[in-house]
Amino acid sequence: MHRLSRRSIAILRTTGATRRAAAAPITSASLYNDSVGDNDAKLRWYSVLATGKSVAGRSSIQLNLRNGLLLGNRWESTAAASDASDPTAEKFEYQAEVSRLMDLIVHSLYSNKEVFLRELISNASDALDKLRFLSVTEPQLLKDALDLDIRIHTDKDNGIIHITDSGIGMSRQELVDCLGTIAQSGTAKFLKAVKESKDSGADSNLIGQFGVGFYSAFLVSDKVIVSTKSPKSDKQYVWEGEADASSYTIREETDPEKLIPRGTRITLYLKHDDKGFAHPERVQKLVKNYSQFVSFPIYTWQEKGYTKEVEVDEDPTEAKKDGQDENAEQKKKKTKTVVERYWDWELTNETQPIWLRNPKEVSTEEYNEFYKKAFNEYLDPLASSHFTTEGEVEFRSILYVPAMDPMGKGDIVNPKTKNIRLYVKRVFISDDFDGELFPRYLSFIKGVVDSHDLPLNVSREILQESRIVRIMRKRLVRKAFDMILGISLSENREDYEKFWENFGKHLKLGCIEDRENHKRLAPLLRFISSQSDNEMISLDEYVENMKPEQKDIYYIASDSVTSAKNTPFLEKLLEKDLEVLFLVDPIDEVAITNLKSYKEKNFVDISKEDLDIGDKNEEKEKEMKQEFGQTCDWIKKRLGDKVASVQISNRLSTSPCVLASGKFGWSANMERLMKAQTVGDTSSLEFMRGRRVFEINPEHPIIKNLNAAYKSSPDSEEALRAIDLLYDTALMSSGFTPENPAQLGGKIYEMMGMALSGKWTSPDAWNQAPHVAAAPNTQTLEAEVVEPEPEPEPVAEFNRYTGSEQR
């Protein structure tokens, strides 16, 4: 920083406050210091490279730096006045240190070395495209009658690659402009000239746009030689440059053996560590991966072979043994099969981009064949969609639904599946996306996307976030849903069953992650129901089967279909012939909870409290509350904090009781799943499972006996133990896990012992047998057979269920 003199401050004050400093922005704001001394009134410190407003004055200031902060050898500030009429302002051009800039381009721009071949082939394709376009108005450019192609010759022993095209070539000045000027794209300049000439025949297939693709050759090369001849010139010129150098040379080609009729030949002298790129098989693989669909033929120099029969000289010792008669007829000579090796050109990009063809002209067999080749599959896809999108975003695409999930049914959390291959003007860009084109729940979709106007970074490896990408993603997702819906509506029901078996969990994940597409996802879901006989049904089929008075879609979440079929929550609904969906996958309950409703029908968990199945009878409920209200309070007092409340149930018919979950808490199934999580949070577990409602069936004999026990002897130890056992049993039958299984087992053993006492053995044998372990606070009594006195019916029933009739 420089400190302004007193004279400079005076000049600034007299200049006025109407101009703004325009220095290059390196620091974020001007720095100043107001306490600089007694004689220096308000002297201020200014950053040379700061932007913003000056406090004392706003005129542009030119200062020199002691140390070079900018690239190049200029030390002046790059400030320029916003007002061109200011006579004190000077304008300067930005300078660059060429060697440093080249180093950044070569070592920082590209993340993968192998893209050098893609960039150079793209340049060759552009040269051929330019020649084809210009030859329409200048036919003499094709006077040499050469085929428009690209040929790649490799020398693996010396680590040399030759890339030759028969395109437009370059003159000496074009070599200086295009290869000697960094970030100047000859293709971009050509397209601009075509547009300015208002020529409607412009070729939109030209690939280059940034002007740095050629320099990717230095990723793998120590030296690059470009030999080129333009059909507009009689001379052939050679451009030669080396890695990490700030200069290059251009000379005229004088060697007759190196002359070419037209076009450009690039020779790469590979670095020692990168000589593996000179292997013919490696080059062929890279061409097929990146430039498979370039519109011009690409030939690679490959070793080939053919088999032939050759004569084999016979061993003299064997001949002496075999041939006894010298005058015998001449024997047939022995032969063997050998492979004759030779080198020749081989067409590498023979697969044509079928997405550029009219969909009406492409058969199903061609789509399937392309799918198998492009993605190395052996099964035909379940469905395909070939479409072109025009308007704000233009692109062509072919999408496929695979016949099976190669990653396994459980791998639905990895969005990087390399299933979508992105092309820009038929050149492969990338297949490594992290949800830019498809959400992860649709990551199983395979296909190709080809666009002309995608926002890519300079290395053409990363798809930048933009409005165009968001629009493209939305349209691709919509087409994918249309394709899946077509499978679900197919007459062959087995196709969608096969799809659901492989990718059903992906769609359920979509219900959780993609709220915008709930209306598209919901019709594709499939579940087993209480009336489907173990067959999957859609939500549309469920709604069609709903009773006229039914308002909601009922479901129960469990760990298996068998468990769901036998849950006590189903009893009353089965009596009323109401269909219930069985959610047996761990992800099902979360997916349905996120859907909330379908066709204005709410999803209702029948294991939650306050279930309404449309059969409310207020008079009967009032009578039941009067009869069993105090019994409910008695049971609640016994159970304490284990339950939030005890209520009379409207969902039971054969079971004595059930334990319902709170309306806003976890269900029994969700609680079981959360407990099984490896990194589960125990604090949230306690919070979410806090409310449980104990519902009793007043029509059941056990509940009637408990009601009678409350009225006759509420402090009876047997009755209170019966309540405890009833709660533990309801805990298990409702899907919860008992907190103390051993204690529950002891209670059951004790009840069994009392119930079975003396039934098949004599009293003496029973007394000699080991006593059954009793629960805490119990006393073992000797069994004595007595004739019971007649009891009232409710009391007899209670004794029968508690096992106390033989006491």
C-alpha positions in Angstrom: 0.0 0.0 0.0 1.1 3.6 -0.6 0.5 6.5 1.7 -0.8 9.6 0.0 1.0 12.9 0.5 -0.5 16.1 1.8 -0.5 17.4 -1.8 -2.4 14.4 -3.1 -5.0 14.8 -0.5 -5.5 18.4 -1.5 -5.9 17.4 -5.1 -8.5 14.7 -4.2 -10.5 17.2 -2.2 -10.7 19.7 -5.0 -11.6 17.1 -7.6 -15.1 16.5 -6.2 -17.0 13.4 -5.3 -18.4 12.4 -8.6 -16.0 9.7 -9.8 -15.4 6.1 -8.6 -12.1 4.2 -8.3 -11.9 1.2 -10.7 -8.9 -0.8 -9.7 -8.7 -4.6 -10.1 -10.6 -6.3 -7.3 -8.2 -8.3 -5.2 -9.0 -6.9 -1.7 -12.6 -6.6 -0.6 -12.7 -2.9 0.4 -10.6 0.2 0.7 -8.6 0.4 3.9 -8.0 3.7 5.6 -6.6 5.1 8.8 -7.9 8.3 10.3 -5.3 8.7 13.1 -2.1 9.4 11.4 -0.6 12.5 13.1 -1.2 16.0 14.2 -0.1 17.8 11.1 -1.6 15.3 8.6 -5.3 16.1 8.7 -7.2 12.9 7.9 -4.5 11.1 6.0 -5.9 7.9 4.6 -4.4 4.5 3.6 -5.7 3.1 0.2 -5.3 -0.3 -1.3 -4.0 -0.1 -4.8 -6.2 -3.0 -5.9 -9.3 -2.1 -3.9 -12.7 -1.3 -5.3 -15.3 0.8 -3.7 -15.8 4.5 -2.9 -13.1 6.8 -1.7 -14.1 8.8 1.4 -12.0 11.9 0.7 -12.4 11.9 -3.1 -13.5 9.7 -5.9 -11.0 10.4 -8.7 -9.0 7.6 -10.2 -5.5 7.2 -8.7 -2.5 5.6 -10.5 0.1 4.0 -8.2 3.1 1.7 -8.6 3.6 -1.5 -6.7 6.9 -2.6 -5.2 6.2 -6.2 -5.7 4.4 -7.8 -8.7 1.0 -9.0 -7.6 -0.2 -9.3 -11.2 0.9 -11.8 -13.9 3.5 -10.4 -16.3 6.1 -7.7 -15.9 4.0 -4.6 -15.6 3.9 -3.0 -12.2 1.4 -0.2 -12.8 -2.1 -0.4 -11.4 -4.7 -1.6 -13.9 -7.1 1.1 -12.8 -9.2 2.8 -15.5 -11.4 5.7 -15.0 -15.1 5.3 -15.5 -15.3 8.7 -17.1 -13.3 8.6 -20.3 -13.1 12.4 -20.4 -10.8 12.5 -17.4 -7.4 13.6 -18.8 -5.5 12.1 -15.8 -6.8 8.5 -16.3 -4.9 5.9 -18.3 -6.2 2.6 -19.6 -4.1 -0.6 -19.6 -4.7 -4.1 -20.9 -4.4 -7.1 -18.6 -1.2 -9.0 -19.0 -0.6 -12.7 -18.5 2.5 -14.8 -17.7 2.2 -17.3 -20.5 4.2 -20.1 -19.0 2.1 -19.9 -15.8 -1.1 -19.8 -17.7 -0.1 -22.8 -19.7 0.7 -24.6 -16.6 -2.7 -23.9 -15.2 -4.5 -25.1 -18.3 -2.5 -28.3 -18.5 -2.4 -29.3 -14.9 -5.5 -27.7 -13.3 -8.1 -27.7 -16.0 -8.6 -31.4 -16.6 -9.0 -34.0 -13.9 -8.5 -37.0 -16.2 -5.6 -37.4 -18.6 -7.4 -39.6 -21.1 -9.6 -36.8 -22.3 -6.7 -35.5 -24.4 -7.8 -37.9 -27.2 -11.4 -36.7 -27.0 -10.3 -33.1 -27.4 -8.0 -33.7 -30.3 -10.6 -35.9 -32.1 -13.2 -33.2 -31.6 -10.8 -30.6 -33.2 -10.3 -32.9 -36.1 -14.1 -33.4 -36.5 -14.5 -29.6 -36.5 -11.9 -29.3 -39.2 -13.8 -31.8 -41.4 -17.1 -30.1 -40.7 -15.7 -26.8 -41.7 -14.4 -28.2 -45.0 -17.7 -29.9 -45.7 -19.5 -26.6 -45.1 -17.2 -24.4 -47.1 -17.1 -26.9 -50.0 -20.7 -26.1 -50.7 -19.7 -22.7 -52.0 -16.1 -23.5 -52.9 -16.0 -26.9 -54.5 -12.4 -26.6 -55.4 -11.5 -27.2 -51.8 -12.2 -30.9 -52.4 -10.1 -31.2 -55.5 -7.8 -33.7 -53.8 -10.8 -36.1 -53.6 -9.7 -37.4 -50.2 -12.1 -39.2 -47.9 -13.3 -37.2 -44.9 -12.0 -39.3 -42.1 -9.7 -39.3 -39.0 -6.9 -41.8 -38.6 -4.9 -42.6 -35.5 -1.6 -44.4 -35.8 0.4 -45.4 -32.7 4.0 -46.5 -32.1 3.9 -48.2 -28.7 7.6 -48.9 -28.7 8.6 -45.3 -29.0 5.5 -43.8 -27.3 4.3 -41.8 -30.3 0.7 -41.1 -31.4 -0.2 -39.6 -34.8 -3.7 -38.2 -35.3 -4.4 -37.2 -38.9 -7.5 -35.7 -40.4 -8.3 -34.6 -44.0 -10.1 -31.5 -42.9 -9.7 -27.8 -43.7 -6.2 -27.5 -42.4 -4.5 -24.2 -41.4 -2.4 -21.5 -43.0 0.6 -20.0 -41.3 -1.4 -17.1 -39.9 -4.1 -19.4 -38.7 -1.5 -21.4 -36.8 -0.4 -18.2 -35.1 -4.0 -17.2 -34.3 -5.4 -20.5 -33.2 -2.5 -22.4 -31.6 -0.4 -19.4 -30.6 -3.2 -17.6 -29.0 -4.5 -19.2 -25.8 -8.3 -19.4 -25.4 -9.0 -18.4 -29.0 -11.3 -20.9 -30.6 -11.1 -21.1 -34.3 -14.4 -23.0 -34.3 -16.1 -20.2 -32.3 -14.8 -17.6 -34.7 -16.0 -19.6 -37.7 -19.5 -20.0 -36.2 -19.6 -16.2 -35.5 -18.6 -15.4 -39.1 -21.3 -17.8 -40.4 -24.0 -16.2 -38.3 -22.9 -12.7 -39.3 -23.2 -13.7 -42.9 -26.8 -14.8 -42.2 -26.2 -18.1 -43.9 -29.0 -20.5 -43.0 -26.8 -23.5 -43.9 -24.6 -23.2 -40.9 -23.5 -26.5 -39.4 -24.5 -26.7 -35.8 -22.5 -29.9 -35.2 -19.2 -28.0 -34.6 -17.9 -29.0 -31.2 -15.2 -26.5 -30.1 -16.1 -23.4 -28.1 -13.4 -22.6 -25.5 -10.1 -22.6 -27.5 -8.1 -24.6 -25.0 -8.8 -28.2 -26.0 -5.7 -28.5 -28.1 -3.5 -27.8 -25.1 -4.8 -30.9 -23.4 -2.2 -32.7 -25.6 0.4 -31.6 -23.1 -1.3 -33.6 -20.4 0.5 -36.7 -21.7 3.1 -35.2 -24.1 6.5 -33.6 -23.7 6.5 -32.3 -27.3 3.7 -31.8 -29.8 4.2 -31.3 -33.6 1.4 -30.1 -35.8 1.9 -30.4 -39.5 -1.0 -28.8 -41.5 -1.9 -27.9 -45.1 -4.8 -25.7 -46.1 -6.4 -26.4 -49.5 -6.2 -22.6 -50.0 -2.4 -22.6 -49.7 0.4 -24.4 -51.6 2.6 -24.7 -48.6 2.6 -27.0 -45.6 3.6 -25.6 -42.2 4.8 -27.2 -39.1 4.0 -25.9 -35.6 6.2 -27.3 -32.8 5.8 -26.7 -29.0 7.0 -28.3 -25.8 5.4 -28.7 -22.4 6.2 -26.0 -19.8 7.6 -23.7 -22.5 6.5 -20.1 -23.2 7.3 -20.1 -26.9 6.7 -22.2 -30.0 8.2 -22.4 -33.6 6.6 -22.4 -37.0 8.4 -23.5 -40.1 7.7 -24.6 -43.6 7.7 -28.4 -44.2 10.5 -29.3 -46.7 10.7 -33.1 -46.2 8.8 -34.7 -49.2 8.1 -37.8 -47.2 6.1 -35.8 -44.6 3.9 -33.9 -47.0 0.2 -34.4 -46.8 -2.4 -33.5 -49.5 -4.7 -31.7 -47.1 -5.6 -31.5 -43.5 -3.7 -31.8 -40.2 -1.4 -34.3 -38.6 -0.7 -34.0 -34.9 2.2 -36.0 -33.5 2.4 -36.5 -29.8 5.7 -37.5 -28.1 4.4 -39.1 -24.9 5.9 -38.6 -21.5 7.7 -41.6 -20.0 4.8 -42.3 -17.5 2.1 -42.0 -20.1 3.5 -44.2 -22.9 0.7 -46.6 -22.1 -1.6 -44.4 -24.1 0.3 -45.5 -27.3 -1.0 -49.0 -27.1 -3.4 -49.7 -30.0 -6.0 -51.4 -27.7 -5.9 -48.4 -25.3 -6.5 -45.9 -28.1 -9.3 -48.0 -29.5 -11.0 -48.2 -26.1 -10.8 -44.4 -25.6 -12.2 -43.7 -29.0 -15.1 -46.0 -28.4 -15.8 -44.5 -25.0 -15.5 -40.8 -25.9 -15.9 -40.4 -29.7 -18.0 -43.4 -30.7 -20.7 -41.2 -32.3 -18.6 -38.6 -34.0 -20.1 -38.1 -37.5 -16.9 -38.9 -39.4 -15.3 -42.4 -39.5 -12.3 -42.9 -37.2 -9.7 -45.5 -38.1 -7.1 -46.9 -35.7 -4.0 -48.8 -36.7 -4.5 -52.3 -35.3 -2.8 -55.6 -35.4 -4.8 -58.3 -37.1 -4.3 -61.9 -38.0 -5.6 -64.8 -40.1 -5.0 -68.5 -39.9 -3.3 -70.6 -42.5 -1.9 -74.1 -42.9 1.9 -74.5 -43.2 4.1 -77.5 -43.9 6.1 -79.0 -41.0 9.5 -80.6 -41.5 9.5 -84.1 -40.2 12.0 -85.1 -37.5 14.6 -87.5 -39.1 14.5 -90.0 -36.2 10.7 -90.3 -36.4 10.9 -90.6 -40.2 13.3 -93.5 -39.9 11.0 -95.3 -37.5 7.9 -94.7 -39.6 9.3 -95.3 -43.0 10.7 -98.8 -43.5 10.4 -99.1 -47.2 12.4 -96.4 -49.2 10.6 -97.3 -52.4 7.2 -96.8 -50.9 4.9 -94.1 -52.2 5.7 -90.6 -51.1 3.9 -89.8 -47.9 1.7 -86.8 -47.4 3.6 -84.1 -45.6 2.4 -82.9 -42.1 0.9 -79.4 -41.7 -0.1 -77.2 -38.8 -2.3 -74.1 -38.3 -0.5 -70.8 -37.6 -1.8 -67.3 -37.2 -0.3 -64.8 -39.6 0.0 -61.3 -38.1 -0.3 -58.0 -40.0 -1.2 -54.3 -39.4 -4.1 -52.5 -41.0 -6.7 -49.7 -40.5 -9.8 -50.7 -38.6 -13.0 -48.7 -38.3 -13.5 -48.0 -34.6 -16.7 -45.9 -34.4 -19.1 -48.2 -36.4 -22.1 -47.7 -34.1 -24.3 -44.9 -35.3 -26.2 -42.6 -32.9 -29.7 -43.8 -33.3 -31.1 -41.0 -31.2 -30.5 -38.6 -34.1 -32.9 -40.7 -36.3 -36.6 -40.4 -36.5 -38.2 -42.6 -33.8 -40.7 -43.9 -36.4 -37.8 -45.3 -38.5 -36.2 -47.2 -35.6 -37.4 -50.7 -34.8 -37.6 -52.3 -31.3 -34.8 -54.6 -32.2 -32.5 -51.7 -33.0 -33.3 -50.0 -29.7 -32.6 -53.2 -27.8 -29.3 -53.8 -29.7 -28.1 -50.3 -29.0 -29.0 -50.7 -25.4 -27.0 -53.9 -25.1 -24.0 -52.5 -26.8 -24.0 -49.1 -25.0 -24.5 -50.5 -21.5 -23.0 -54.0 -21.8 -26.3 -55.7 -21.0 -27.5 -59.1 -22.1 -31.2 -58.8 -21.4 -33.6 -56.8 -23.4 -35.0 -53.7 -21.5 -38.5 -53.7 -20.2 -39.3 -50.4 -22.0 -37.6 -47.6 -23.9 -38.5 -44.0 -24.8 -37.0 -42.0 -27.7 -37.9 -38.4 -27.7 -36.7 -34.9 -28.8 -37.3 -31.8 -26.7 -37.5 -28.5 -28.4 -38.1 -24.9 -27.2 -36.2 -23.3 -24.4 -33.9 -26.4 -24.1 -33.2 -28.6 -27.1 -31.9 -32.1 -26.6 -32.4 -35.7 -27.8 -32.6 -38.7 -25.6 -33.3 -42.4 -25.4 -34.2 -43.8 -22.0 -34.4 -47.4 -20.9 -35.9 -49.3 -18.0 -33.6 -52.3 -17.3 -35.0 -55.8 -16.9 -33.2 -56.2 -13.6 -31.2 -54.2 -11.1 -27.5 -55.0 -11.6 -26.5 -53.4 -8.3 -28.9 -55.5 -6.2 -32.3 -54.8 -4.7 -30.8 -53.2 -1.5 -28.5 -50.6 -3.2 -30.8 -47.6 -3.6 -28.8 -45.0 -1.9 -26.0 -44.5 -4.4 -26.9 -41.9 -7.0 -23.6 -42.4 -8.9 -24.5 -45.4 -11.1 -23.0 -44.2 -14.5 -26.3 -45.1 -16.1 -26.8 -41.8 -17.9 -24.3 -41.0 -20.6 -24.2 -37.3 -21.5 -23.2 -36.3 -25.0 -22.7 -32.8 -26.3 -22.8 -32.7 -30.1 -22.3 -36.5 -30.2 -19.1 -36.3 -28.1 -19.2 -38.2 -24.8 -18.8 -35.8 -21.9 -19.4 -37.8 -18.7 -21.5 -40.5 -17.0 -20.5 -39.4 -13.5 -23.4 -37.4 -12.1 -24.5 -36.8 -8.6 -28.2 -36.2 -9.1 -28.0 -33.4 -11.7 -30.0 -35.2 -14.4 -32.0 -37.8 -12.4 -32.9 -38.0 -8.7 -31.3 -40.9 -6.9 -34.6 -42.9 -6.7 -34.6 -43.0 -10.5 -30.9 -43.8 -10.7 -31.7 -47.2 -12.2 -32.9 -45.5 -15.5 -30.4 -45.9 -18.3 -30.0 -43.9 -21.4 -28.2 -41.2 -23.4 -28.8 -37.5 -23.5 -27.4 -35.4 -26.4 -27.6 -31.6 -26.3 -26.0 -28.7 -28.1 -26.3 -26.0 -25.4 -25.5 -27.5 -22.1 -23.6 -25.3 -19.6 -20.3 -27.2 -19.2 -17.1 -26.0 -17.5 -14.1 -25.4 -19.7 -12.8 -28.9 -19.3 -16.2 -30.2 -20.5 -16.2 -32.6 -17.6 -18.6 -31.0 -15.1 -22.2 -30.1 -15.7 -22.7 -26.7 -14.2 -25.9 -25.9 -12.2 -28.2 -23.7 -14.2 -31.8 -23.1 -15.2 -31.2 -25.1 -18.3 -30.1 -28.2 -16.3 -33.1 -27.9 -14.0 -35.5 -27.8 -17.0 -33.8 -30.7 -18.6 -33.9 -32.7 -15.4 -37.7 -32.0 -15.0 -38.4 -33.2 -18.6 -36.2 -36.3 -18.2 -38.0 -37.3 -15.0 -41.4 -36.8 -16.6 -40.4 -39.0 -19.5 -39.2 -41.7 -17.1 -42.5 -41.7 -15.3 -44.4 -42.0 -18.6 -42.3 -45.0 -19.5 -42.9 -46.7 -16.2 -46.6 -45.9 -16.3 -46.7 -47.6 -19.7 -45.3 -50.8 -18.2 -47.9 -50.7 -15.4 -50.7 -50.3 -18.0 -49.4 -53.1 -20.2 -51.6 -56.1 -20.8 -48.8 -58.3 -19.7 -49.1 -58.0 -15.9 -45.9 -60.0 -15.4 -43.8 -57.1 -16.8 -44.8 -54.7 -14.1 -44.5 -57.4 -11.4 -40.9 -58.0 -12.6 -40.3 -54.2 -12.6 -41.7 -53.9 -9.1 -39.7 -56.7 -7.7 -36.5 -55.0 -8.9 -37.3 -51.3 -8.5 -40.3 -51.0 -6.2 -38.1 -49.7 -3.3 -36.7 -47.0 -5.6 -40.2 -45.6 -6.2 -41.0 -45.8 -2.4 -37.9 -43.8 -1.8 -39.2 -41.2 -4.3 -42.3 -40.8 -2.1 -40.0 -39.7 0.7 -37.6 -37.5 -1.3 -39.7 -36.0 -4.2 -42.9 -34.3 -3.0 -43.3 -32.6 -6.4 -43.9 -35.9 -8.1 -46.2 -37.6 -5.6 -49.1 -37.6 -8.1 -46.9 -39.5 -10.6 -45.5 -41.9 -8.0 -48.6 -42.9 -6.2 -50.3 -44.7 -9.1 -47.2 -46.8 -9.6 -47.1 -48.2 -6.0 -48.1 -51.8 -5.3 -49.1 -53.4 -2.0 -50.6 -56.7 -0.7 -54.0 -56.2 1.0 -56.3 -58.1 3.3 -58.5 -59.1 0.2 -55.8 -59.5 -2.5 -54.8 -63.1 -1.8 -51.1 -62.3 -1.6 -51.2 -60.4 -4.9 -50.0 -56.9 -5.3 -52.7 -54.3 -6.0 -52.4 -50.6 -6.9 -53.9 -47.7 -5.0 -56.4 -47.2 -7.9 -57.6 -50.8 -7.5 -58.0 -50.2 -3.7 -60.0 -47.0 -4.3 -62.3 -48.8 -6.8 -63.0 -51.5 -4.2 -63.8 -49.1 -1.4 -67.2 -49.2 0.3 -69.6 -46.3 -0.5 -69.4 -45.1 3.1 -65.6 -45.6 3.4 -63.7 -42.3 3.6 -60.1 -43.3 4.2 -57.5 -45.8 3.0 -56.6 -48.1 5.8 -53.2 -49.7 6.3 -51.2 -51.7 8.9 -47.4 -51.8 9.1 -45.8 -55.1 10.2 -42.7 -57.2 9.6 -44.5 -59.9 7.6 -47.8 -60.6 5.8 -48.6 -63.4 8.3 -48.1 -61.0 11.2 -50.3 -58.4 9.6 -53.1 -60.8 8.8 -53.3 -61.9 12.5 -53.1 -58.6 14.2 -56.0 -57.8 16.5 -56.3 -54.3 14.9 -57.9 -56.0 11.9 -60.8 -57.7 13.6 -63.6 -55.2 13.3 -62.5 -54.1 9.8 -62.6 -57.7 8.5 -66.1 -58.0 10.0 -67.2 -54.9 8.1 -65.4 -56.2 4.9 -63.1 -53.2 4.8 -59.9 -53.7 2.8 -56.6 -53.0 4.6 -53.2 -52.5 3.0 -50.3 -54.5 4.4 -47.0 -52.6 4.6 -44.3 -55.2 5.2 -41.2 -53.5 3.7 -39.3 -51.3 6.2 -39.6 -48.3 3.9 -43.4 -48.7 3.3 -44.6 -46.9 6.3 -42.4 -43.9 5.8 -43.4 -43.7 2.1 -47.1 -43.8 2.9 -46.7 -41.3 5.7 -45.1 -38.9 3.3 -47.9 -39.4 0.7 -50.6 -38.5 3.2 -53.4 -39.0 0.8 -54.4 -40.3 -2.6 -57.3 -39.0 -4.7 -58.6 -37.0 -1.7 -58.6 -40.2 0.5 -56.4 -40.0 3.6 -54.1 -42.8 4.6 -55.1 -44.0 8.1 -53.0 -46.3 10.3 -55.4 -48.7 12.0 -52.9 -49.3 14.9 -53.1 -45.6 16.0 -55.6 -44.3 18.5 -59.0 -42.6 17.6 -59.7 -45.0 14.7 -62.9 -44.1 12.9 -64.4 -46.8 10.8 -67.8 -45.2 10.4 -69.9 -47.3 13.0 -70.2 -44.9 15.9 -73.2 -45.4 18.2 -73.3 -42.6 20.7 -76.0 -44.2 22.9 -74.1 -47.5 23.1 -70.8 -45.7 23.8 -72.4 -43.8 26.6 -73.8 -47.0 28.2 -70.4 -48.7 27.9 -68.6 -45.7 29.6 -71.1 -45.8 32.5 -70.6 -49.6 32.9 -66.8 -49.8 32.4 -65.6 -46.2 33.0 -64.5 -46.9 36.6 -62.9 -50.2 35.5 -60.8 -48.3 33.0 -59.7 -45.9 35.7 -58.8 -48.9 37.9 -56.7 -50.5 35.1 -55.0 -47.2 34.4 -54.1 -46.9 38.1 -52.6 -50.3 38.1 -50.6 -49.8 34.9 -49.4 -46.3 35.8 -47.1 -44.6 33.4 -47.0 -47.6 31.1 -50.0 -46.2 29.2 -51.4 -42.8 28.6 -55.0 -43.8 29.0 -57.4 -46.8 29.1 -60.3 -46.6 26.7 -63.1 -48.7 25.4 -62.2 -50.0 22.0 -64.4 -49.9 18.8 -62.0 -52.0 16.7 -61.9 -55.4 18.6 -64.3 -58.3 18.3 -62.5 -61.4 19.5 -59.5 -60.1 21.4 -59.8 -58.8 25.0 -57.5 -55.8 24.6 -55.0 -54.1 22.3 -52.3 -51.5 22.8 -52.7 -48.6 20.3 -50.0 -46.0 19.4 -50.3 -42.3 19.9 -51.7 -40.3 17.1 -48.5 -38.4 16.4 -45.9 -40.9 17.7 -44.3 -44.0 16.2 -46.3 -47.1 15.5 -45.1 -50.4 16.9 -43.5 -51.3 13.6 -41.7 -48.0 13.3 -40.5 -48.3 16.9 -39.1 -51.7 16.1 -37.3 -50.4 13.1 -35.8 -47.4 14.9 -34.5 -49.7 17.7 -32.7 -51.8 15.1 -30.8 -48.7 13.6 -27.1 -48.9 14.1 -26.8 -45.3 14.9 -30.2 -44.8 16.5 -30.8 -42.0 18.9 -32.2 -43.4 22.2 -33.4 -39.9 23.3 -35.6 -39.5 20.3 -36.8 -43.1 20.8 -38.1 -42.3 24.2 -39.8 -39.1 23.0 -41.5 -40.6 20.0 -42.9 -43.7 21.7 -44.2 -41.9 24.8 -47.9 -42.3 24.2 -49.7 -45.6 24.3 -53.4 -46.2 24.7 -54.7 -49.4 26.3 -58.0 -50.3 24.6 -60.3 -53.0 26.1 -63.1 -55.0 24.5 -66.2 -54.8 26.8 -67.8 -57.8 25.1 -65.0 -60.1 26.0 -65.4 -62.5 29.0 -62.0 -61.5 30.5 -62.9 -57.9 30.6 -66.3 -58.7 32.0 -64.6 -60.7 34.8 -62.2 -57.8 35.5 -65.2 -55.5 35.7 -66.9 -57.8 38.2 -63.5 -58.1 40.1 -63.3 -54.3 40.4 -66.8 -54.1 41.8 -66.4 -57.0 44.3 -62.7 -56.9 45.3 -60.6 -54.2 43.5 -57.6 -55.0 45.7 -57.5 -58.7 44.8 -54.0 -59.8 44.1 -55.1 -62.2 41.4 -57.1 -59.5 39.6 -54.1 -57.1 39.7 -51.8 -59.8 38.4 -54.3 -60.6 35.6 -54.2 -56.9 34.6 -50.4 -57.1 34.4 -50.5 -60.2 32.3 -53.2 -58.7 30.1 -51.0 -55.7 29.4 -47.9 -57.8 28.6 -49.9 -60.0 26.2 -51.4 -57.0 24.5 -47.9 -55.5 24.2 -46.8 -58.5 22.1 -50.0 -59.0 20.1 -49.9 -55.3 19.1 -46.4 -55.6 17.8 -44.4 -54.1 20.6 -41.4 -55.6 22.4 -41.8 -56.3 26.1 -39.2 -54.6 28.3 -38.7 -57.7 30.5 -39.3 -60.9 28.5 -38.1 -63.1 31.4 -40.6 -61.6 33.8 -43.4 -62.2 31.3 -42.2 -65.8 30.8 -42.4 -66.3 34.6 -46.0 -65.1 34.7 -47.0 -67.4 31.9 -45.3 -70.4 33.4 -47.0 -69.7 36.7 -50.5 -69.4 35.1 -49.8 -72.6 33.2 -48.8 -74.4 36.3 -52.0 -73.5 38.1 -54.2 -74.3 35.1 -52.6 -77.7 34.5 -52.3 -78.7 38.2 -53.7 -82.2 38.7 -55.2 -82.6 35.3 -53.1 -85.6 34.1 -51.3 -86.6 37.3 -52.2 -87.5 40.8 -51.9 -84.9 43.5 -49.0 -86.8 45.1 -47.0 -86.9 41.9 -47.6 -83.2 41.4 -46.4 -82.4 45.0 -43.2 -84.4 44.4 -42.5 -82.6 41.1 -40.4 -79.4 41.2 -42.4 -76.3 41.7 -42.8 -74.0 38.8 -40.9 -70.8 39.3 -43.2 -68.2 40.6 -43.2 -64.5 39.8 -42.0 -62.1 42.5 -44.3 -61.4 45.4 -46.1 -64.7 44.9 -46.5 -67.6 47.4 -46.5 -71.3 46.4 -49.5 -73.2 47.8 -50.2 -76.9 47.9 -53.0 -78.0 45.6 -56.0 -79.5 47.2 -58.9 -81.0 45.4 -62.2 -79.7 46.8 -65.6 -79.5 45.4 -66.2 -75.9 44.3 -69.4 -74.2 45.4 -71.7 -72.8 42.8 -70.5 -69.3 41.7 -72.1 -66.6 39.8 -71.3 -66.9 36.0 -69.0 -63.8 35.7 -66.9 -64.9 38.7 -66.6 -68.4 37.3 -65.4 -67.1 34.0 -62.8 -64.9 35.7 -61.5 -67.9 37.8 -61.3 -70.0 34.7 -59.1 -67.5 32.9 -56.9 -66.7 35.9 -56.5 -70.4 36.9 -57.8 -69.9 40.4 -60.7 -72.4 40.4 -58.6 -75.0 42.1 -57.4 -72.9 45.0 
